[in-house]
Amino acid sequence: MLPSFETQRLIVRPRRIGDLNPCLAMDRDPAVLRYIDIPWSNPQEHRQFVVNRITRAYPAGLGYWSVVLKLVPAAFVGWVLLIPYDAVGPEIEIGWRFLRSAWGKGLRPKRASPCSGTASKHLGLIASSPTFTRITPARCALPKSWGCVSPASA
C-alpha cells in the first residue's frame, strides 16, 4: 500500500476506484489535456484506461496518488504519479494532472515533493532535470518542482 502525505493545504493519498469519475471529468477539460498525448480515442477507451491505471499492481512504492484539499477532503483537485515510464519501465516517471480550477493556487511546489521524497528515501531514486525538446506550460514547471526520476546507480 502506498503511503499518504499531508502538506499545509493538501492530502496526497493513494488513488482508488472512487476517484474514477473525478479523474474522467478532469480529463474532459480540453485545457487540462492540451499538452498531453492521450492514448484513448473515445469515452469507453478513456474509462478503461483510467480503471486499468487505478486497479493495476505497480512495483513497491510506485503508483498514483489522488490530491484533495485538506480542509475539504472530498474535494478532488488532481493526481500525482510515480510509475514505471509509460507503465512499462524500466525508467520511472513522475507526473501530475490537476483540475483547471486548481491552477494558479500555489499548489505546484507541493504537488510532487511528497512523492519525490518517497522515491529518494525508499526506492533509491534521484531527481534529474530533463531537457525538453518541446517546452509547454505543463512541462515548464517540471524541473522546478522535481524533474524526472532516474535510478540512483545511473
N, CA, C and O atoms as a GROMACS GRO file, in nm:
protein
  616
    1MET      N    1   0.084  -0.118   0.000
    1MET     CA    2   0.000   0.000   0.000
    1MET      C    3   0.088   0.124   0.000
    1MET      O    4   0.187   0.133   0.074
    2LEU      N    5   0.052   0.219  -0.083
    2LEU     CA    6   0.125   0.345  -0.089
    2LEU      C    7   0.100   0.429   0.036
    2LEU      O    8  -0.009   0.422   0.093
    3PRO      N    9   0.198   0.506   0.078
    3PRO     CA   10   0.175   0.595   0.192
    3PRO      C   11   0.091   0.715   0.151
    3PRO      O   12   0.080   0.748   0.033
    4SER      N   13   0.032   0.778   0.250
    4SER     CA   14  -0.037   0.906   0.230
    4SER      C   15   0.053   1.015   0.284
    4SER      O   16   0.138   0.990   0.369
    5PHE      N   17   0.033   1.137   0.234
    5PHE     CA   18   0.112   1.252   0.276
    5PHE      C   19   0.018   1.369   0.303
    5PHE      O   20  -0.093   1.374   0.252
    6GLU      N   21   0.065   1.461   0.382
    6GLU     CA   22  -0.009   1.585   0.402
    6GLU      C   23   0.089   1.701   0.388
    6GLU      O   24   0.202   1.695   0.436
    7THR      N   25   0.043   1.804   0.322
    7THR     CA   26   0.116   1.930   0.317
    7THR      C   27   0.028   2.029   0.394
    7THR      O   28  -0.072   1.991   0.453
    8GLN      N   29   0.066   2.153   0.394
    8GLN     CA   30  -0.011   2.252   0.467
    8GLN      C   31  -0.156   2.259   0.417
    8GLN      O   32  -0.248   2.280   0.497
    9ARG      N   33  -0.177   2.242   0.287
    9ARG     CA   34  -0.312   2.256   0.230
    9ARG      C   35  -0.367   2.133   0.162
    9ARG      O   36  -0.484   2.132   0.123
   10LEU      N   37  -0.286   2.029   0.148
   10LEU     CA   38  -0.329   1.914   0.068
   10LEU      C   39  -0.313   1.782   0.142
   10LEU      O   40  -0.230   1.768   0.232
   11ILE      N   41  -0.396   1.686   0.103
   11ILE     CA   42  -0.377   1.547   0.140
   11ILE      C   43  -0.348   1.474   0.009
   11ILE      O   44  -0.422   1.486  -0.088
   12VAL      N   45  -0.240   1.399   0.009
   12VAL     CA   46  -0.198   1.321  -0.108
   12VAL      C   47  -0.209   1.175  -0.063
   12VAL      O   48  -0.130   1.128   0.018
   13ARG      N   49  -0.309   1.104  -0.118
   13ARG     CA   50  -0.339   0.969  -0.073
   13ARG      C   51  -0.344   0.874  -0.192
   13ARG      O   52  -0.362   0.919  -0.306
   14PRO      N   53  -0.328   0.744  -0.169
   14PRO     CA   54  -0.336   0.651  -0.281
   14PRO      C   55  -0.467   0.667  -0.357
   14PRO      O   56  -0.574   0.681  -0.298
   15ARG      N   57  -0.457   0.664  -0.489
   15ARG     CA   58  -0.577   0.677  -0.572
   15ARG      C   59  -0.658   0.549  -0.562
   15ARG      O   60  -0.602   0.439  -0.552
   16ARG      N   61  -0.790   0.562  -0.564
   16ARG     CA   62  -0.879   0.447  -0.552
   16ARG      C   63  -0.990   0.457  -0.655
   16ARG      O   64  -1.007   0.560  -0.721
   17ILE      N   65  -1.064   0.350  -0.670
   17ILE     CA   66  -1.167   0.344  -0.774
   17ILE      C   67  -1.273   0.453  -0.755
   17ILE      O   68  -1.334   0.497  -0.853
   18GLY      N   69  -1.295   0.497  -0.633
   18GLY     CA   70  -1.388   0.607  -0.608
   18GLY      C   71  -1.345   0.739  -0.670
   18GLY      O   72  -1.424   0.833  -0.679
   19ASP      N   73  -1.218   0.747  -0.713
   19ASP     CA   74  -1.166   0.868  -0.778
   19ASP      C   75  -1.189   0.863  -0.930
   19ASP      O   76  -1.155   0.958  -1.000
   20LEU      N   77  -1.246   0.755  -0.980
   20LEU     CA   78  -1.263   0.738  -1.123
   20LEU      C   79  -1.341   0.853  -1.187
   20LEU      O   80  -1.291   0.915  -1.281
   21ASN      N   81  -1.460   0.882  -1.138
   21ASN     CA   82  -1.541   0.987  -1.202
   21ASN      C   83  -1.477   1.125  -1.196
   21ASN      O   84  -1.480   1.196  -1.296
   22PRO      N   85  -1.418   1.166  -1.082
   22PRO     CA   86  -1.346   1.295  -1.085
   22PRO      C   87  -1.230   1.297  -1.184
   22PRO      O   88  -1.203   1.400  -1.246
   23CYS      N   89  -1.159   1.184  -1.197
   23CYS     CA   90  -1.048   1.177  -1.294
   23CYS      C   91  -1.101   1.192  -1.437
   23CYS      O   92  -1.044   1.266  -1.516
   24LEU      N   93  -1.209   1.121  -1.468
   24LEU     CA   94  -1.267   1.130  -1.602
   24LEU      C   95  -1.317   1.271  -1.630
   24LEU      O   96  -1.297   1.324  -1.740
   25ALA      N   97  -1.382   1.333  -1.532
   25ALA     CA   98  -1.432   1.469  -1.550
   25ALA      C   99  -1.317   1.566  -1.574
   25ALA      O  100  -1.327   1.653  -1.661
   26MET      N  101  -1.209   1.552  -1.500
   26MET     CA  102  -1.093   1.640  -1.518
   26MET      C  103  -1.039   1.626  -1.660
   26MET      O  104  -1.002   1.725  -1.723
   27ASP      N  105  -1.033   1.504  -1.709
   27ASP     CA  106  -0.977   1.479  -1.841
   27ASP      C  107  -1.068   1.527  -1.954
   27ASP      O  108  -1.024   1.535  -2.069
   28ARG      N  109  -1.192   1.559  -1.925
   28ARG     CA  110  -1.282   1.612  -2.029
   28ARG      C  111  -1.259   1.760  -2.054
   28ARG      O  112  -1.315   1.817  -2.148
   29ASP      N  113  -1.177   1.825  -1.971
   29ASP     CA  114  -1.145   1.966  -1.990
   29ASP      C  115  -1.032   1.975  -2.093
   29ASP      O  116  -0.920   1.932  -2.065
   30PRO      N  117  -1.060   2.030  -2.212
   30PRO     CA  118  -0.955   2.038  -2.315
   30PRO      C  119  -0.830   2.113  -2.268
   30PRO      O  120  -0.720   2.082  -2.314
   31ALA      N  121  -0.844   2.209  -2.181
   31ALA     CA  122  -0.727   2.283  -2.132
   31ALA      C  123  -0.637   2.193  -2.048
   31ALA      O  124  -0.515   2.207  -2.054
   32VAL      N  125  -0.694   2.102  -1.973
   32VAL     CA  126  -0.616   2.011  -1.889
   32VAL      C  127  -0.532   1.918  -1.976
   32VAL      O  128  -0.418   1.886  -1.942
   33LEU      N  129  -0.588   1.874  -2.088
   33LEU     CA  130  -0.518   1.779  -2.175
   33LEU      C  131  -0.446   1.845  -2.292
   33LEU      O  132  -0.398   1.776  -2.382
   34ARG      N  133  -0.440   1.975  -2.292
   34ARG     CA  134  -0.384   2.048  -2.407
   34ARG      C  135  -0.247   1.996  -2.451
   34ARG      O  136  -0.222   1.986  -2.571
   35TYR      N  137  -0.160   1.963  -2.358
   35TYR     CA  138  -0.025   1.921  -2.393
   35TYR      C  139   0.000   1.773  -2.365
   35TYR      O  140   0.114   1.728  -2.354
   36ILE      N  141  -0.108   1.697  -2.353
   36ILE     CA  142  -0.096   1.555  -2.322
   36ILE      C  143  -0.129   1.473  -2.447
   36ILE      O  144  -0.229   1.497  -2.513
   37ASP      N  145  -0.043   1.377  -2.478
   37ASP     CA  146  -0.070   1.283  -2.586
   37ASP      C  147  -0.155   1.170  -2.527
   37ASP      O  148  -0.102   1.078  -2.466
   38ILE      N  149  -0.285   1.179  -2.546
   38ILE     CA  150  -0.374   1.082  -2.482
   38ILE      C  151  -0.377   0.951  -2.560
   38ILE      O  152  -0.377   0.951  -2.684
   39PRO      N  153  -0.379   0.838  -2.488
   39PRO     CA  154  -0.378   0.708  -2.555
   39PRO      C  155  -0.518   0.650  -2.580
   39PRO      O  156  -0.529   0.531  -2.610
   40TRP      N  157  -0.622   0.730  -2.569
   40TRP     CA  158  -0.757   0.680  -2.594
   40TRP      C  159  -0.823   0.766  -2.702
   40TRP      O  160  -0.784   0.880  -2.724
   41SER      N  161  -0.922   0.708  -2.768
   41SER     CA  162  -0.988   0.781  -2.877
   41SER      C  163  -1.138   0.798  -2.856
   41SER      O  164  -1.205   0.864  -2.936
   42ASN      N  165  -1.192   0.740  -2.749
   42ASN     CA  166  -1.334   0.755  -2.722
   42ASN      C  167  -1.358   0.740  -2.571
   42ASN      O  168  -1.268   0.696  -2.499
   43PRO      N  169  -1.477   0.777  -2.524
   43PRO     CA  170  -1.504   0.771  -2.379
   43PRO      C  171  -1.490   0.631  -2.317
   43PRO      O  172  -1.446   0.619  -2.202
   44GLN      N  173  -1.524   0.528  -2.390
   44GLN     CA  174  -1.512   0.393  -2.335
   44GLN      C  175  -1.365   0.354  -2.316
   44GLN      O  176  -1.328   0.299  -2.212
   45GLU      N  177  -1.282   0.384  -2.415
   45GLU     CA  178  -1.138   0.357  -2.402
   45GLU      C  179  -1.078   0.440  -2.289
   45GLU      O  180  -0.993   0.392  -2.215
   46HIS      N  181  -1.123   0.564  -2.278
   46HIS     CA  182  -1.074   0.652  -2.171
   46HIS      C  183  -1.105   0.591  -2.035
   46HIS      O  184  -1.018   0.580  -1.949
   47ARG      N  185  -1.230   0.553  -2.015
   47ARG     CA  186  -1.272   0.494  -1.887
   47ARG      C  187  -1.190   0.369  -1.857
   47ARG      O  188  -1.141   0.353  -1.745
   48GLN      N  189  -1.174   0.281  -1.955
   48GLN     CA  190  -1.099   0.158  -1.933
   48GLN      C  191  -0.952   0.188  -1.902
   48GLN      O  192  -0.893   0.121  -1.817
   49PHE      N  193  -0.894   0.287  -1.970
   49PHE     CA  194  -0.756   0.327  -1.944
   49PHE      C  195  -0.739   0.370  -1.799
   49PHE      O  196  -0.647   0.325  -1.731
   50VAL      N  197  -0.830   0.456  -1.750
   50VAL     CA  198  -0.819   0.505  -1.612
   50VAL      C  199  -0.845   0.393  -1.512
   50VAL      O  200  -0.774   0.382  -1.412
   51VAL      N  201  -0.945   0.309  -1.537
   51VAL     CA  202  -0.970   0.195  -1.448
   51VAL      C  203  -0.845   0.108  -1.439
   51VAL      O  204  -0.805   0.067  -1.330
   52ASN      N  205  -0.784   0.078  -1.554
   52ASN     CA  206  -0.662  -0.004  -1.554
   52ASN      C  207  -0.551   0.061  -1.474
   52ASN      O  208  -0.480  -0.006  -1.400
   53ARG      N  209  -0.534   0.192  -1.488
   53ARG     CA  210  -0.429   0.262  -1.415
   53ARG      C  211  -0.458   0.264  -1.264
   53ARG      O  212  -0.364   0.262  -1.184
   54ILE      N  213  -0.585   0.267  -1.226
   54ILE     CA  214  -0.620   0.267  -1.084
   54ILE      C  215  -0.604   0.128  -1.023
   54ILE      O  216  -0.555   0.116  -0.910
   55THR      N  217  -0.643   0.025  -1.094
   55THR     CA  218  -0.650  -0.109  -1.036
   55THR      C  219  -0.527  -0.196  -1.056
   55THR      O  220  -0.513  -0.299  -0.989
   56ARG      N  221  -0.439  -0.159  -1.145
   56ARG     CA  222  -0.323  -0.244  -1.172
   56ARG      C  223  -0.225  -0.242  -1.055
   56ARG      O  224  -0.223  -0.148  -0.975
   57ALA      N  225  -0.145  -0.344  -1.048
   57ALA     CA  226  -0.040  -0.353  -0.946
   57ALA      C  227   0.087  -0.290  -1.001
   57ALA      O  228   0.131  -0.323  -1.111
   58TYR      N  229   0.144  -0.200  -0.924
   58TYR     CA  230   0.271  -0.137  -0.958
   58TYR      C  231   0.378  -0.193  -0.866
   58TYR      O  232   0.346  -0.247  -0.760
   59PRO      N  233   0.504  -0.180  -0.904
   59PRO     CA  234   0.610  -0.222  -0.812
   59PRO      C  235   0.600  -0.146  -0.679
   59PRO      O  236   0.542  -0.038  -0.673
   60ALA      N  237   0.656  -0.204  -0.576
   60ALA     CA  238   0.651  -0.145  -0.441
   60ALA      C  239   0.692   0.002  -0.443
   60ALA      O  240   0.794   0.038  -0.500
   61GLY      N  241   0.611   0.084  -0.380
   61GLY     CA  242   0.640   0.227  -0.368
   61GLY      C  243   0.598   0.310  -0.487
   61GLY      O  244   0.611   0.432  -0.484
   62LEU      N  245   0.548   0.247  -0.592
   62LEU     CA  246   0.507   0.320  -0.712
   62LEU      C  247   0.356   0.313  -0.728
   62LEU      O  248   0.292   0.220  -0.679
   63GLY      N  249   0.301   0.414  -0.795
   63GLY     CA  250   0.158   0.416  -0.821
   63GLY      C  251   0.107   0.557  -0.840
   63GLY      O  252   0.184   0.649  -0.871
   64TYR      N  253  -0.022   0.574  -0.822
   64TYR     CA  254  -0.089   0.703  -0.834
   64TYR      C  255  -0.140   0.746  -0.698
   64TYR      O  256  -0.183   0.664  -0.617
   65TRP      N  257  -0.133   0.875  -0.674
   65TRP     CA  258  -0.192   0.936  -0.555
   65TRP      C  259  -0.296   1.037  -0.600
   65TRP      O  260  -0.274   1.110  -0.697
   66SER      N  261  -0.408   1.041  -0.531
   66SER     CA  262  -0.506   1.148  -0.554
   66SER      C  263  -0.472   1.262  -0.460
   66SER      O  264  -0.425   1.241  -0.349
   67VAL      N  265  -0.497   1.383  -0.507
   67VAL     CA  266  -0.471   1.502  -0.428
   67VAL      C  267  -0.605   1.567  -0.397
   67VAL      O  268  -0.684   1.595  -0.486
   68VAL      N  269  -0.628   1.589  -0.268
   68VAL     CA  270  -0.752   1.651  -0.222
   68VAL      C  271  -0.717   1.767  -0.130
   68VAL      O  272  -0.606   1.774  -0.076
   69LEU      N  273  -0.810   1.857  -0.114
   69LEU     CA  274  -0.789   1.970  -0.024
   69LEU      C  275  -0.799   1.924   0.120
   69LEU      O  276  -0.891   1.850   0.156
   70LYS      N  277  -0.706   1.967   0.202
   70LYS     CA  278  -0.705   1.926   0.342
   70LYS      C  279  -0.830   1.973   0.416
   70LYS      O  280  -0.885   1.900   0.499
   71LEU      N  281  -0.876   2.094   0.386
   71LEU     CA  282  -0.995   2.146   0.453
   71LEU      C  283  -1.124   2.083   0.404
   71LEU      O  284  -1.226   2.086   0.474
   72VAL      N  285  -1.122   2.026   0.284
   72VAL     CA  286  -1.240   1.961   0.226
   72VAL      C  287  -1.192   1.830   0.161
   72VAL      O  288  -1.175   1.824   0.040
   73PRO      N  289  -1.170   1.725   0.242
   73PRO     CA  290  -1.111   1.602   0.188
   73PRO      C  291  -1.188   1.537   0.073
   73PRO      O  292  -1.131   1.456   0.000
   74ALA      N  293  -1.314   1.571   0.055
   74ALA     CA  294  -1.390   1.518  -0.058
   74ALA      C  295  -1.363   1.596  -0.186
   74ALA      O  296  -1.409   1.556  -0.293
   75ALA      N  297  -1.289   1.706  -0.176
   75ALA     CA  298  -1.264   1.793  -0.292
   75ALA      C  299  -1.140   1.746  -0.368
   75ALA      O  300  -1.028   1.790  -0.339
   76PHE      N  301  -1.160   1.658  -0.465
   76PHE     CA  302  -1.054   1.609  -0.552
   76PHE      C  303  -1.003   1.726  -0.636
   76PHE      O  304  -1.081   1.798  -0.697
   77VAL      N  305  -0.871   1.744  -0.637
   77VAL     CA  306  -0.814   1.851  -0.721
   77VAL      C  307  -0.718   1.797  -0.827
   77VAL      O  308  -0.679   1.870  -0.918
   78GLY      N  309  -0.680   1.668  -0.816
   78GLY     CA  310  -0.591   1.614  -0.916
   78GLY      C  311  -0.522   1.488  -0.868
   78GLY      O  312  -0.561   1.427  -0.769
   79TRP      N  313  -0.418   1.450  -0.941
   79TRP     CA  314  -0.340   1.333  -0.903
   79TRP      C  315  -0.193   1.353  -0.934
   79TRP      O  316  -0.154   1.438  -1.014
   80VAL      N  317  -0.112   1.271  -0.867
   80VAL     CA  318   0.032   1.265  -0.887
   80VAL      C  319   0.065   1.119  -0.914
   80VAL      O  320   0.005   1.029  -0.855
   81LEU      N  321   0.160   1.095  -1.003
   81LEU     CA  322   0.202   0.957  -1.028
   81LEU      C  323   0.352   0.942  -1.014
   81LEU      O  324   0.429   1.034  -1.038
   82LEU      N  325   0.388   0.824  -0.976
   82LEU     CA  326   0.527   0.779  -0.972
   82LEU      C  327   0.518   0.633  -1.016
   82LEU      O  328   0.493   0.544  -0.936
   83ILE      N  329   0.540   0.611  -1.147
   83ILE     CA  330   0.516   0.478  -1.206
   83ILE      C  331   0.629   0.444  -1.303
   83ILE      O  332   0.705   0.532  -1.345
   84PRO      N  333   0.640   0.318  -1.339
   84PRO     CA  334   0.732   0.284  -1.448
   84PRO      C  335   0.694   0.366  -1.572
   84PRO      O  336   0.576   0.381  -1.603
   85TYR      N  337   0.794   0.417  -1.642
   85TYR     CA  338   0.768   0.503  -1.758
   85TYR      C  339   0.673   0.435  -1.854
   85TYR      O  340   0.694   0.320  -1.893
   86ASP      N  341   0.569   0.507  -1.892
   86ASP     CA  342   0.466   0.457  -1.984
   86ASP      C  343   0.403   0.328  -1.931
   86ASP      O  344   0.355   0.244  -2.008
   87ALA      N  345   0.405   0.314  -1.797
   87ALA     CA  346   0.351   0.197  -1.726
   87ALA      C  347   0.428   0.069  -1.756
   87ALA      O  348   0.383  -0.040  -1.721
   88VAL      N  349   0.546   0.081  -1.821
   88VAL     CA  350   0.625  -0.036  -1.858
   88VAL      C  351   0.763  -0.032  -1.793
   88VAL      O  352   0.809  -0.134  -1.740
   89GLY      N  353   0.831   0.085  -1.795
   89GLY     CA  354   0.964   0.098  -1.738
   89GLY      C  355   1.072   0.055  -1.836
   89GLY      O  356   1.040   0.035  -1.953
   90PRO      N  357   1.196   0.040  -1.795
   90PRO     CA  358   1.240   0.037  -1.656
   90PRO      C  359   1.255   0.176  -1.594
   90PRO      O  360   1.267   0.187  -1.471
   91GLU      N  361   1.255   0.282  -1.675
   91GLU     CA  362   1.266   0.416  -1.619
   91GLU      C  363   1.141   0.447  -1.536
   91GLU      O  364   1.035   0.388  -1.557
   92ILE      N  365   1.156   0.540  -1.443
   92ILE     CA  366   1.045   0.580  -1.356
   92ILE      C  367   1.007   0.723  -1.394
   92ILE      O  368   1.094   0.809  -1.411
   93GLU      N  369   0.878   0.747  -1.405
   93GLU     CA  370   0.831   0.882  -1.435
   93GLU      C  371   0.750   0.937  -1.320
   93GLU      O  372   0.682   0.864  -1.248
   94ILE      N  373   0.759   1.067  -1.303
   94ILE     CA  374   0.676   1.138  -1.207
   94ILE      C  375   0.593   1.237  -1.288
   94ILE      O  376   0.645   1.302  -1.379
   95GLY      N  377   0.469   1.249  -1.255
   95GLY     CA  378   0.381   1.339  -1.329
   95GLY      C  379   0.261   1.377  -1.245
   95GLY      O  380   0.241   1.324  -1.136
   96TRP      N  381   0.183   1.468  -1.297
   96TRP     CA  382   0.063   1.511  -1.227
   96TRP      C  383  -0.036   1.570  -1.324
   96TRP      O  384   0.000   1.610  -1.435
   97ARG      N  385  -0.159   1.574  -1.281
   97ARG     CA  386  -0.265   1.638  -1.356
   97ARG      C  387  -0.360   1.699  -1.253
   97ARG      O  388  -0.398   1.634  -1.156
   98PHE      N  389  -0.398   1.825  -1.276
   98PHE     CA  390  -0.483   1.896  -1.180
   98PHE      C  391  -0.600   1.962  -1.252
   98PHE      O  392  -0.589   2.002  -1.368
   99LEU      N  393  -0.710   1.972  -1.181
   99LEU     CA  394  -0.825   2.046  -1.232
   99LEU      C  395  -0.783   2.188  -1.268
   99LEU      O  396  -0.697   2.246  -1.202
  100ARG      N  397  -0.842   2.242  -1.371
  100ARG     CA  398  -0.810   2.380  -1.409
  100ARG      C  399  -0.840   2.476  -1.293
  100ARG      O  400  -0.770   2.575  -1.274
  101SER      N  401  -0.944   2.447  -1.216
  101SER     CA  402  -0.979   2.534  -1.102
  101SER      C  403  -0.871   2.535  -0.995
  101SER      O  404  -0.871   2.624  -0.910
  102ALA      N  405  -0.778   2.439  -0.997
  102ALA     CA  406  -0.668   2.435  -0.901
  102ALA      C  407  -0.544   2.508  -0.951
  102ALA      O  408  -0.451   2.533  -0.874
  103TRP      N  409  -0.542   2.544  -1.080
  103TRP     CA  410  -0.426   2.613  -1.136
  103TRP      C  411  -0.415   2.752  -1.075
  103TRP      O  412  -0.515   2.816  -1.044
  104GLY      N  413  -0.291   2.796  -1.058
  104GLY     CA  414  -0.267   2.931  -1.008
  104GLY      C  415  -0.297   2.948  -0.860
  104GLY      O  416  -0.309   3.061  -0.813
  105LYS      N  417  -0.309   2.840  -0.787
  105LYS     CA  418  -0.340   2.846  -0.644
  105LYS      C  419  -0.217   2.822  -0.556
  105LYS      O  420  -0.229   2.806  -0.435
  106GLY      N  421  -0.100   2.818  -0.617
  106GLY     CA  422   0.022   2.797  -0.540
  106GLY      C  423   0.042   2.654  -0.495
  106GLY      O  424   0.113   2.630  -0.397
  107LEU      N  425  -0.018   2.558  -0.563
  107LEU     CA  426  -0.004   2.418  -0.525
  107LEU      C  427   0.116   2.352  -0.591
  107LEU      O  428   0.162   2.248  -0.543
  108ARG      N  429   0.167   2.408  -0.699
  108ARG     CA  430   0.269   2.342  -0.781
  108ARG      C  431   0.388   2.290  -0.700
  108ARG      O  432   0.420   2.172  -0.714
  109PRO      N  433   0.454   2.367  -0.616
  109PRO     CA  434   0.571   2.311  -0.547
  109PRO      C  435   0.535   2.196  -0.453
  109PRO      O  436   0.621   2.115  -0.419
  110LYS      N  437   0.410   2.189  -0.412
  110LYS     CA  438   0.371   2.085  -0.318
  110LYS      C  439   0.323   1.959  -0.388
  110LYS      O  440   0.307   1.856  -0.322
  111ARG      N  441   0.298   1.964  -0.518
  111ARG     CA  442   0.240   1.850  -0.589
  111ARG      C  443   0.325   1.726  -0.579
  111ARG      O  444   0.282   1.624  -0.524
  112ALA      N  445   0.443   1.733  -0.631
  112ALA     CA  446   0.524   1.612  -0.647
  112ALA      C  447   0.620   1.590  -0.532
  112ALA      O  448   0.671   1.479  -0.516
  113SER      N  449   0.646   1.691  -0.450
  113SER     CA  450   0.751   1.678  -0.350
  113SER      C  451   0.731   1.564  -0.252
  113SER      O  452   0.830   1.497  -0.221
  114PRO      N  453   0.610   1.535  -0.200
  114PRO     CA  454   0.599   1.419  -0.111
  114PRO      C  455   0.633   1.289  -0.183
  114PRO      O  456   0.696   1.201  -0.125
  115CYS      N  457   0.591   1.275  -0.307
  115CYS     CA  458   0.619   1.153  -0.382
  115CYS      C  459   0.767   1.144  -0.417
  115CYS      O  460   0.824   1.035  -0.416
  116SER      N  461   0.828   1.256  -0.447
  116SER     CA  462   0.970   1.253  -0.480
  116SER      C  463   1.052   1.218  -0.357
  116SER      O  464   1.155   1.151  -0.369
  117GLY      N  465   1.009   1.263  -0.240
  117GLY     CA  466   1.078   1.225  -0.116
  117GLY      C  467   1.072   1.075  -0.095
  117GLY      O  468   1.171   1.014  -0.054
  118THR      N  469   0.957   1.016  -0.122
  118THR     CA  470   0.942   0.871  -0.112
  118THR      C  471   1.034   0.803  -0.212
  118THR      O  472   1.098   0.703  -0.180
  119ALA      N  473   1.041   0.858  -0.332
  119ALA     CA  474   1.126   0.798  -0.436
  119ALA      C  475   1.271   0.795  -0.392
  119ALA      O  476   1.339   0.693  -0.408
  120SER      N  477   1.320   0.906  -0.337
  120SER     CA  478   1.461   0.910  -0.300
  120SER      C  479   1.488   0.832  -0.172
  120SER      O  480   1.591   0.764  -0.162
  121LYS      N  481   1.398   0.840  -0.074
  121LYS     CA  482   1.423   0.775   0.055
  121LYS      C  483   1.404   0.624   0.051
  121LYS      O  484   1.487   0.550   0.103
  122HIS      N  485   1.296   0.577  -0.011
  122HIS     CA  486   1.262   0.436  -0.004
  122HIS      C  487   1.296   0.356  -0.129
  122HIS      O  488   1.311   0.234  -0.122
  123LEU      N  489   1.308   0.423  -0.243
  123LEU     CA  490   1.330   0.349  -0.367
  123LEU      C  491   1.470   0.369  -0.424
  123LEU      O  492   1.505   0.306  -0.524
  124GLY      N  493   1.551   0.455  -0.362
  124GLY     CA  494   1.686   0.477  -0.412
  124GLY      C  495   1.691   0.549  -0.544
  124GLY      O  496   1.784   0.528  -0.622
  125LEU      N  497   1.592   0.633  -0.571
  125LEU     CA  498   1.588   0.709  -0.695
  125LEU      C  499   1.629   0.852  -0.669
  125LEU      O  500   1.611   0.904  -0.558
  126ILE      N  501   1.683   0.915  -0.771
  126ILE     CA  502   1.725   1.054  -0.758
  126ILE      C  503   1.658   1.138  -0.865
  126ILE      O  504   1.615   1.086  -0.969
  127ALA      N  505   1.650   1.267  -0.839
  127ALA     CA  506   1.587   1.358  -0.935
  127ALA      C  507   1.689   1.406  -1.037
  127ALA      O  508   1.807   1.423  -1.005
  128SER      N  509   1.643   1.427  -1.157
  128SER     CA  510   1.725   1.490  -1.259
  128SER      C  511   1.637   1.583  -1.337
  128SER      O  512   1.516   1.561  -1.348
  129SER      N  513   1.694   1.687  -1.392
  129SER     CA  514   1.617   1.783  -1.471
  129SER      C  515   1.637   1.752  -1.618
  129SER      O  516   1.746   1.773  -1.672
  130PRO      N  517   1.533   1.704  -1.682
  130PRO     CA  518   1.546   1.668  -1.823
  130PRO      C  519   1.549   1.791  -1.913
  130PRO      O  520   1.503   1.899  -1.875
  131THR      N  521   1.602   1.774  -2.029
  131THR     CA  522   1.597   1.878  -2.131
  131THR      C  523   1.485   1.842  -2.225
  131THR      O  524   1.486   1.734  -2.285
  132PHE      N  525   1.389   1.931  -2.239
  132PHE     CA  526   1.275   1.903  -2.324
  132PHE      C  527   1.297   1.966  -2.462
  132PHE      O  528   1.344   2.079  -2.472
  133THR      N  529   1.263   1.892  -2.564
  133THR     CA  530   1.275   1.946  -2.699
  133THR      C  531   1.153   2.031  -2.733
  133THR      O  532   1.161   2.118  -2.820
  134ARG      N  533   1.043   2.006  -2.666
  134ARG     CA  534   0.921   2.084  -2.689
  134ARG      C  535   0.872   2.136  -2.554
  134ARG      O  536   0.809   2.062  -2.479
  135ILE      N  537   0.902   2.260  -2.525
  135ILE     CA  538   0.862   2.317  -2.397
  135ILE      C  539   0.717   2.360  -2.404
  135ILE      O  540   0.676   2.430  -2.497
  136THR      N  541   0.640   2.319  -2.306
  136THR     CA  542   0.500   2.355  -2.297
  136THR      C  543   0.474   2.405  -2.156
  136THR      O  544   0.554   2.378  -2.066
  137PRO      N  545   0.364   2.476  -2.132
  137PRO     CA  546   0.335   2.520  -1.996
  137PRO      C  547   0.332   2.405  -1.896
  137PRO      O  548   0.379   2.420  -1.783
  138ALA      N  549   0.279   2.292  -1.935
  138ALA     CA  550   0.273   2.178  -1.843
  138ALA      C  551   0.412   2.127  -1.809
  138ALA      O  552   0.435   2.079  -1.698
  139ARG      N  553   0.505   2.137  -1.903
  139ARG     CA  554   0.639   2.086  -1.880
  139ARG      C  555   0.733   2.189  -1.819
  139ARG      O  556   0.833   2.151  -1.757
  140CYS      N  557   0.705   2.315  -1.834
  140CYS     CA  558   0.797   2.417  -1.784
  140CYS      C  559   0.817   2.406  -1.633
  140CYS      O  560   0.926   2.436  -1.584
  141ALA      N  561   0.715   2.366  -1.560
  141ALA     CA  562   0.725   2.359  -1.415
  141ALA      C  563   0.794   2.234  -1.366
  141ALA      O  564   0.836   2.229  -1.251
  142LEU      N  565   0.808   2.135  -1.450
  142LEU     CA  566   0.859   2.007  -1.405
  142LEU      C  567   0.996   2.015  -1.340
  142LEU      O  568   1.010   1.966  -1.227
  143PRO      N  569   1.100   2.072  -1.401
  143PRO     CA  570   1.229   2.074  -1.334
  143PRO      C  571   1.227   2.152  -1.203
  143PRO      O  572   1.298   2.116  -1.109
  144LYS      N  573   1.147   2.259  -1.195
  144LYS     CA  574   1.140   2.337  -1.072
  144LYS      C  575   1.080   2.256  -0.958
  144LYS      O  576   1.127   2.265  -0.844
  145SER      N  577   0.978   2.179  -0.986
  145SER     CA  578   0.909   2.111  -0.878
  145SER      C  579   0.966   1.973  -0.846
  145SER      O  580   0.953   1.924  -0.734
  146TRP      N  581   1.030   1.911  -0.946
  146TRP     CA  582   1.100   1.787  -0.914
  146TRP      C  583   1.181   1.732  -1.029
  146TRP      O  584   1.299   1.702  -1.009
  147GLY      N  585   1.128   1.718  -1.141
  147GLY     CA  586   1.204   1.664  -1.253
  147GLY      C  587   1.170   1.520  -1.280
  147GLY      O  588   1.067   1.470  -1.234
  148CYS      N  589   1.254   1.453  -1.353
  148CYS     CA  590   1.235   1.311  -1.383
  148CYS      C  591   1.311   1.229  -1.282
  148CYS      O  592   1.399   1.280  -1.212
  149VAL      N  593   1.277   1.105  -1.273
  149VAL     CA  594   1.339   1.016  -1.176
  149VAL      C  595   1.426   0.918  -1.250
  149VAL      O  596   1.386   0.861  -1.352
  150SER      N  597   1.546   0.898  -1.199
  150SER     CA  598   1.639   0.804  -1.258
  150SER      C  599   1.692   0.711  -1.150
  150SER      O  600   1.698   0.750  -1.033
  151PRO      N  601   1.729   0.588  -1.186
  151PRO     CA  602   1.790   0.502  -1.084
  151PRO      C  603   1.914   0.568  -1.027
  151PRO      O  604   1.991   0.629  -1.101
  152ALA      N  605   1.934   0.558  -0.897
  152ALA     CA  606   2.048   0.622  -0.831
  152ALA      C  607   2.180   0.571  -0.884
  152ALA      O  608   2.281   0.641  -0.879
  153SER      N  609   2.179   0.451  -0.935
  153SER     CA  610   2.304   0.394  -0.987
  153SER      C  611   2.340   0.446  -1.124
  153SER      O  612   2.451   0.422  -1.172
  154ALA      N  613   2.250   0.518  -1.189
  154ALA     CA  614   2.277   0.568  -1.325
  154ALA      C  615   2.376   0.680  -1.324
  154ALA      O  616   2.410   0.732  -1.430
   0.00000   0.00000   0.00000
